[in-house]
Amino acid sequence: MILRKLIMVGIIALMVFAGGIPLLNQRNFKEVAVKGPGITEVFKLSKYFEGIKGTIADTDVFVFKGQEEGGKVLLMAGTHENEISAMLTAFLFLENLTVQKGTVYVIPHFNYSGSLGTQPGGGFPLYYSFKTPWGEKKYRMGDRGLQQLDQWPDPDVYVHYPDKQLLSYIDARNTNRSWPGRPNGFLAERITYAAMQMMKEEKIDVAIDLHEAEVMFPVTNCIVVPDKSRQIALGVSMSVKAKEKFENHLEPSPSSFRGLSHREIGDYSDTLPFLFESPGPGLDQITGPKTNELLMTGKDGFILEASKYGILYVPYDETGWSMEKRVGQHASLALEVIKQFSRRNPDRALEVSGPRYPEIVEKGLGSFFTDPSTVDPSLIIYQ
C-alpha cells in the first residue's frame, strides 16, 4: 500500500515537473530585436526611482534624440502584455523610427513581469510569431497583470492610492490601475511611480499608452483622453480618417474611475496623456482556439457570427482584423499625435518619421524587421 502511494506521488511529481518545463522556458525566453539607427541611448526605468532597481519591475527605455532640441514624447507598450499589437508597434519603432528634432522615449515592455507568462486558464499559446522575408519572428505571449511569482499575495481588495477607490484584488497587479503610483506600494505601483518621476524630471510633453481591446468591448478602436488632450486627439482622429481611411473615435477619460494612465498622468503632471485601443479579436471570450493564426489575422468564425447580430463595437467581416491593421493604426496615431502637438506648440515641436498605416498594411509587418544574423552583434537587443 505504501509502495503504491509512493509510486502515485512520483507520477504526480513527474507530471508537474514536465508541465512546468515549458513555462520555465517561456519565462527565460529572450526576444531578439535589432537596434535601429534612430536609437541614441538605452537605460533602465530605475534611473528615475531606485526602488525598482534590480527587480523584475525594471525595464529598458530606448531613447531617440534628434539633432535639434524640441519636445519630448514617451511611448509605452506592454502595460497589458496580452495586448500584443502594442508591443509589436514598439518593436517596429525600435528598428524604424527616426527623430530629427526633439526626443522620443519608447518602453516596449512597461510591465516586464507580465510578459513572462500567459493568462492562467486562458488557453493562449506560450508564444506568438509572424513571418518575415528571412524567417519567423517570435515573442513571448504575456498576461494582463504582473505575474503572481513577482507580486504576491494579492490583497482581498485593492485600495487605490491616493483616492482610496476600492478595486478588484487583481488590479493590484495591473499597471493600468496603479497610476500615479507610490514609492512604498505594490510592485505595480512602484512601476507607475517610476514612470511618473520620469515624466516630471524629463518634462515629458506627451505620454502615449498603447493597448488592445476586445471587439465586443465598447471602448475599442479609439483614443481615450482627458479634457486637456481632447483637441489634439480630435485633430488626430479626423486626420487619419481623411488621409489614411481608417476610423478611430474618441472616448472621454472618466474622472470617477481611478488608476488609469489617461486619467492620473493628466491629473498629477503637466504631461498630455493619450491611450490607444486597437481591436483585438483574440482577446474575446467567444472565439475558437486561441491559436497564433487567430492572434495574427484576427479571423474567427464565432466573432463573425456575432457580428451578424450587431453585438460588436467595430466593423467585422471575413477579412478579420489583421496585425498589420492594428499595428498600422497604432503607428499612425502615435506619429499623428506628435505632429498635431507640434503644430499647436511650435516652441516644443518635434520632427519624427516612421512607417504608417498604409505602408504597413501594404508591405506586411515582417518587411520592417531586420534579420539579426546579418547585423553586428552590438546592435542586437534582448528583451
N, C-alpha and C positions, 0 to 999 in steps of 0.2 A: 504493500500500500504506500509506504513512504517512498519507495523507488519510483512508483508511478507518478506520485506528486512531484518528485524532483524532475522527472522527465517532462512533465507538463510545464513546470516553471521554466525549464531550459528552453522548451519550444517557444513559449511566450516571449522569453528574453531575446531569442534569436529573431523572432518576428519584429519586435520593437526595434532592435538594432538594425535589421535590414531596412525597415521602413524609415529609420532616421538618417541613413546614409545619404539618400538623395536630398533631404532637407539641409543636411550639413554641407553638402557640395554646393547647393544653391547659395547658402549664406556666404560661402567663401569664393563664389564665382566672381571674377573681375571683368567688368565691362571694359571694352577697349575702344578708345577714340583717338583721333589724330588731332593734335593741336594746330588749329588753323592759323593763317598769317596775321589775323587781326588780334590774337591774344598777346597782351603785353606783360601780364603778370598773373600768377596764381597764388592764392593764400588761403588760409583756413578762416572760417567764420569766428573762431575763438580769438582772433585778433581784436575783436571788439568786446569780448567777455570771456575772461579766463575760466569762468565756471563750467564751460563745456570742453575745455582743452583736454585732449587725451581720452575723451569719451566717444561713444558711438554717435553722439549728437553732433560732433564737429564735422564739418563738411567743406568741400572745396568751393571757393569763389573765384571765378575766372574774370579777368579784367580786360576790357577792350578800350584803350585810351587813345584818343585821337591826337594828332599833332597840334591841334589848336584847343585851347580851353573852351569849355562850354558847360552845358547842363549835365546832370547825372541821372542815370536810369538803372534801376535794379529789376532784373527779371528772375522770378523764382519758379522753378518746376519741382515736382515731386513733393508738394505739400501732402497730396494723397498719391501714394506710389502705385496704386492700381489704375490710375487715370493716365494711361501711357502716352497719349498724344502730347501731353505736357512735357514729359521727359524727352521724347523724340524731337520736339521743337527746340529744346535747349541744346541737345546734342547736334542738331542741324546747325544752330547758330555757332557752336564752338568751332566748327570747321569752315563756316561760310560767311559769318558776319564780319564786316569791316566798319571801322569808325574813323571818320576824317576829323570830326570836331566833337568835343565832349567826351564823356565816359559812360560805358555800359558795363554793368556787372551782371554775370549770369551764374546762377546756382542750379545745376542740373538735378541734384538730389537734396532738396531742402530738408526733408525728413529721411535722412540716410538709413536710419534703422528700419523704416517702413519698407525699404527696397529689398530687405534681406529675407523676406518670406511672404507667402501668399495668404489670402484670407482663409482662415480655418473653416472647412466645410463649404467653401465657395465653389469648388470644382474647377478652379483656374489652373492652367499649366504652370509649371515652375519657371518657364522661360517663354519669351516671345521673340520673334525674329521676322526679318523681311529680307528680300533678295536684293542684291546689288550686282553690277556688272562683273564683279570679281568674286562673289560668293555670298554667304549668308551673314547677316549682321544680327547678333544675338544679345539679348538683355535679360536681366532678372525680372520676373513678374513680382510686384510688390503688393502691399496691403494698404489700407486706408490710414491706419494709425501706426504708432511705434510698435515694434514687436514687444510682446509681454516679457520676453527674455531680457529686454533692455530697460523696461519701466514696469515695475511690479511692487506691490499689488495694486490693483485698481481700487479706487475708493467706492463706497456704496453709492455716493452721489458726488459728482464733480461740481465744486463751487467755484464759479469763475471769479478770477481776480482782475480788476478790483471791484467789479459791480455786484459780486455775490449772487449772480443769477445761478439757479440750480439747473444743471445739465446732466445728461446721461453719464453714468460711470465711465463708459468707454471713451467719452470725449476728453478725459484726462490725458489720453494718448493721441489726441487729434490736434495737429498743428494748425488747423483752421478753426479751432475753438479756444485756443490758448493765448491769442493776442490780447493785450500787448506784452504779456509775459511778466515774469518776475525772477530775480536772481536766485532766490532760495526756494523755488517752487518745483513742480514736477519737471522731468526732463523736457517734455514738450514745451513747457512754459519757459524754460531756460533757452531753448532754441529760438523762440519768437522774441524773447528779451534781447538776445544777442543781435538778431536782425534789426530790432528797433534801435539798439545802440548804434549799429552801423548806419542806419538812415540818418540819425541825428548827427553823428560825428562827421559823416561824409557830405551832409546836406544834400541827400538824395531828393531830386525833384519829383520823380515818378517811380512808383513801385507797381509791377505787373505780376500778378499771381495766376499761373496757368492751371486750368482744371479741365475735367471732362465729366459730363453728367449723363444719366440715363435718358433715353428718348421718351420715356414715359414720365419723366420728372419735369414739372413746369419751368424750372429755372435751368434751361439748357439752350445751347446755340445763342449765347447772349454775352453782354458785358454788364457786370454788376458794379455799380458805382454809388458813392455818396453824392450829396449835392455839390460838393466842391469840385468833383471831377466830371460832372454831368455834361457841361458844354463841350469839353474835349471829346468825351465818349460819343456824344450826339454827332459831332462832325466826323468822327471815325466811322460810325455806323452808316451814315449817309454816303461817305466817300467810297467805302468798299462795295456798297450796293450799286452805286453808279458806275464805278470803274472796273470792278472785278466780278460783279454779278453774283455775289452771294449775300444772303440775308444774315443779319446779326443784330438783334434788337437790344434795347437797354432794359435793365432791371434795377430798381432802386435798392440801395443798401438799407435794410430795416434797422431803425435806431433802437428798437426794443429787443433785438436778438444779438447778444454779445459774443465776443471772442473771435469774430471773423476778420480776416485781413482787410477786406474792403470797408469795414466799419472802424476798427480800432487804429489802423495805421493813420487814417484821416483824422481821427479824434485826438490821437496822442502824439502827432508830429505834424510838421509842415508839408510832408510828402503827399502827393496826389496818388491815391490808390485806385487800381483797376483790377478786376478779377474776370478772367475769360473762362467761359464754359463751352467746350465743343461737344457735339453729340457723340456719345459712346455706347452703341447698342450692346456691346459685350458686357456692360455693367448691369443691364436689365435682368430682372429675375426670371422672366418668362422665356428666355432663349433656350435653344437646344444646347448641346455640349459646348463648354467654353473652350473651344479649340483656338489654335493660333490663327487659323483661317478666319474665324469669326472676329477675332480681335483686330486683324489687319483689314479685312474687307468691310466689316460691319453688316454683312449679309446674314439674315436669319429668317427662316420661314415663319416662325411664330410671331416675330415682330411684324413681318409683312402682313400676316393675317390680322394682327391687332390694328394695323394702320387702316384697314377697311372699316373698322368700327369707330374711327375718329378719336382714339384714346391716346394718340401720340402727340407730342408737342413740337415735332419737326416733320417736314415732308419726308416720306419714305416710300421707296419702290424697290424693284428687283435689283437696282444698282447698289443698294445699301448706303453706308457712309464710310467710304474708304479712309485709310490712314492718311493718304495724300490730301484728301479734302480737309480732314481735321487738323493736321499739322499745317497745311497751307493757310487755313483760316487763322490759326494762332499766330503764324509768322507775319501775315499781312496786317493783322490787328495790332500787333506789337510795333511794327515799323510805322504804321499809320498813327498810333498814339504819339510816338516820338515826333513825327512830322507835324501833327496838329499842335502839340505842346510847343514846339519850336516856333511855329508861326505866331502863337499868342505870347511868347516870351522870347523875343529876339536877343535879349541880353543873356539868356541862358540856353540858346539854341544848340541843337546837336545836328550833325550830319552823319547819317548811318545808312549803310547799304547791306542788303541781304536778299535771299530768294523769297518770293512772294507766292501767293495762292496760284495764279495762272501757270507759272513756271513749274511749280512743284507738282501740280496735277498733270501737266503735260509730260514732263520728263520722268516722273516717278521718284519716289523718295530715295531709293537706292542710288540714284545717279549723283547725289550730292555728298556721298560719303567716300572717303579715300581708303584704299587698301592699305592697312597698317604694315603689311610685309614689304611695301615699296618705299617706305619713308625712313629717315634717320630715326633710330630708337629713341633719341632725346625728345622727339615730337610725339611719342606715344603717351597717352593719358589713361590711367587705370582708375575706374570708379567702383 
